[in-house]
Amino acid sequence: MNETEMVPARSRSRSRSARDTRRILKRETVNNRPERSTV
């Protein structure tokens, strides 16, 4: 369900993909934890 995995590394730079993965991981963690949905 990660957009970074769906998009090939060739389209996105490694530095950008790393930042996107961190942002997506943070979003996923917040979505997975309803207790912190207020963040």
C-alpha positions in Angstrom: 0.0 0.0 0.0 3.1 2.2 -0.1 3.1 4.6 -3.0 6.9 4.5 -3.1 6.8 0.8 -3.7 4.3 1.2 -6.6 6.5 3.9 -8.2 9.7 2.6 -9.7 13.0 3.9 -8.2 13.9 5.2 -11.7 11.1 7.8 -11.6 12.0 9.1 -8.2 15.4 10.0 -6.8 16.8 7.9 -4.0 16.9 10.9 -1.6 13.3 11.8 -2.5 12.1 8.3 -2.2 13.7 8.0 1.2 11.9 11.2 2.4 8.6 10.0 0.9 8.9 6.6 2.5 9.5 8.3 5.9 6.4 10.5 5.4 4.3 7.5 4.2 5.6 5.4 7.2 4.6 8.2 9.6 1.1 8.4 7.9 0.7 4.6 8.1 1.7 4.5 11.7 -0.8 7.3 12.6 -3.5 5.5 10.5 -2.8 2.2 12.2 -2.9 3.8 15.7 -6.4 5.3 16.2 -5.2 6.5 19.6 -2.9 9.1 17.9 -5.4 10.0 15.2 -5.6 13.5 16.8 -2.0 14.3 15.8 
